[in-house]
Amino acid sequence: MRSFVWWTAPLYVVFVGAGLYETHFTVTLALLVLFAVLAAFGLLDGLILTNLQALRARLATAPEDLTAARARLERLSRTVLFGGAALGAAGLSAVLLLAIA
C-alpha cells in the first residue's frame, strides 16, 4: 500500500498542471474543486502513510501483537476503502454539478 501511495503521488502534479492548463492559469470554480479533491486525497494518503509507519515501528514479538497489528491493518483498509469511495463520489458529484451549471 505504501508503494502505491508513493507511486501515485506524482499524479497530483500532473492533475494540477492539467487543471491549470485547462483553465488557462486562471482561478475558476472548477480549478478550486480540483484542488479540494486533490487535497482530500492527499490527506487520505498522509493518513495511510502515518498509520503504516506506526505499525512498522511496533515490531510484532508476541501473538497478541500480531493480532493487534492485523486488526489495525483491517481498520486502515476499511478507512481507505470507504474514504476513497466517499472522496471519489464527492469529486464526481462536483464535476457533474459543474458540467450541468
Buried (B, 14 or more C-beta within 10 A) or exposed (E): BEEEBEEEEEEBEEBBEEBBEEBEEEEEEBBEBBBBBBEBBEEBBEBBBEBBEEBEEEEEEEEEEEEBBEEBBEEBEEBBEEBBEEBEEBBEEBBEEEEEE
